[in-house]
């Protein structure tokens, strides 16, 4: 999900039911409401639609209902248009206070969350959290808590209070007589986290030292998965160069390292893995390959942007996968 960057500016809002010049309004008779009984959301969306239509048929219409002050200069905008044209529509709608769009997209996403892959729920949860959409946040938290996403990924990718809520839900037994059969060795877990911290610091030499001090292996720590998801491509290459990690290992979710790299969409990491023998044909538990993950997540626009930064790497990596 793209981050919506805000310039140093101030906003002044007029009523969302009409444009700032006050020339447009839509009167809805009490009798028509009582007959059709449309919801408040439908009425609000109809008003927005009427405003937008007026922009096309009346050239003298003042389209702005908001002013952004940029470097001391007031710039008139229409919140609905700006929000709809943003890459993060829900976030933009919340920032520009367009409750009709917020309500519409929140309802759609609530219905989508239970059907989505857990990795697709994370960006939705981040936006919902920052926009304070409590219903959507609760739905996403419940979905992730019921998934097999590991706690390390949850802590790495989500705000502290959200990750704590998820871990709290996971501690609750499904029934009074049900016991948690998965007992985590705290010492083993601590050693794994030390390896991950060393990778975060780009210190592969420290990783080698930690491996000699315990019986934890790179595969035990899913070190390649972690590096492919969060570390610099150079670190991934260095870990691969140690030659002691299974490049086709699957984690608890059934993802290989190449699946993780495909989700990250970093060509340099993909190329490094393929050069070391990563299998592009391996499938996830639900039948997705690294190729299908790349195709689903990578738009043509993103591909062109990445080409400008690393054309040779993209040609090599994707040619090997396809």
GIBEL-V978334 format. One record per residue. RES is the residue in one letter. OMEGA is omega as a letter, one per 40 degrees, with the letter a starting at -180 (NA if undefined). Layout:
BEGIN
((RES,OMEGA) (RES,OMEGA))
END
This chain:
BEGIN
((X,a) (X,i) (X,a) (X,a) (X,a) (X,i) (X,i) (X,a) (X,i) (X,a) (X,i) (X,a) (X,i) (X,a) (X,a) (X,a) (X,i) (X,i) (X,a) (X,i) (X,i) (X,a) (X,a) (X,i) (X,a) (X,a) (X,a) (X,a) (X,i) (X,a) (X,a) (X,i) (X,a) (X,a) (X,a) (X,a) (X,i) (X,i) (X,i) (X,i) (X,i) (X,i) (X,a) (X,i) (X,i) (X,i) (X,i) (X,i) (X,i) (X,i) (X,a) (X,i) (X,a) (X,i) (X,a) (X,a) (X,a) (X,a) (X,a) (X,a) (X,i) (X,a) (X,a) (X,i) (X,i) (X,i) (X,i) (X,i) (X,a) (X,a) (X,i) (X,a) (X,i) (X,i) (X,a) (X,i) (X,i) (X,a) (X,a) (X,a) (X,a) (X,i) (X,a) (X,a) (X,a) (X,i) (X,i) (X,a) (X,a) (X,a) (X,i) (X,i) (X,i) (X,a) (X,a) (X,i) (X,i) (X,a) (X,a) (X,i) (X,i) (X,a) (X,a) (X,a) (X,i) (X,i) (X,i) (X,a) (X,i) (X,i) (X,a) (X,a) (X,a) (X,a) (X,a) (X,i) (X,a) (X,i) (X,i) (X,a) (X,a) (X,i) (X,i) (X,i) (X,i) (X,i) (X,a) (X,i) (X,a) (X,i) (X,i) (X,i) (X,a) (X,a) (X,a) (X,i) (X,a) (X,i) (X,a) (X,i) (X,i) (X,i) (X,a) (X,i) (X,i) (X,a) (X,i) (X,i) (X,a) (X,a) (X,a) (X,i) (X,i) (X,i) (X,a) (X,a) (X,a) (X,i) (X,a) (X,a) (X,i) (X,i) (X,i) (X,i) (X,i) (X,a) (X,i) (X,i) (X,a) (X,i) (X,a) (X,i) (X,i) (X,i) (X,a) (X,a) (X,a) (X,i) (X,i) (X,a) (X,a) (X,a) (X,a) (X,i) (X,a) (X,i) (X,i) (X,i) (X,a) (X,i) (X,i) (X,a) (X,i) (X,i) (X,i) (X,i) (X,i) (X,i) (X,i) (X,a) (X,a) (X,a) (X,a) (X,i) (X,i) (X,i) (X,i) (X,i) (X,i) (X,i) (X,i) (X,a) (X,a) (X,i) (X,i) (X,i) (X,i) (X,i) (X,i) (X,a) (X,a) (X,a) (X,i) (X,i) (X,a) (X,a) (X,i) (X,a) (X,a) (X,a) (X,i) (X,i) (X,i) (X,i) (X,i) (X,i) (X,a) (X,i) (X,i) (X,a) (X,i) (X,i) (X,a) (X,i) (X,i) (X,a) (X,i) (X,i) (X,i) (X,i) (X,a) (X,i) (X,a) (X,i) (X,i) (X,i) (X,i) (X,i) (X,i) (X,i) (X,i) (X,i) (X,i) (X,i) (X,i) (X,a) (X,a) (X,i) (X,i) (X,a) (X,a) (X,a) (X,a) (X,i) (X,i) (X,i) (X,i) (X,a) (X,a) (X,a) (X,i) (X,a) (X,i) (X,a) (X,i) (X,i) (X,i) (X,i) (X,i) (X,i) (X,a) (X,i) (X,i) (X,a) (X,a) (X,a) (X,a) (X,i) (X,i) (X,a) (X,i) (X,i) (X,a) (X,i) (X,a) (X,i) (X,a) (X,a) (X,a) (X,a) (X,a) (X,a) (X,a) (X,a) (X,a) (X,a) (X,a) (X,i) (X,i) (X,a) (X,a) (X,NA))
END
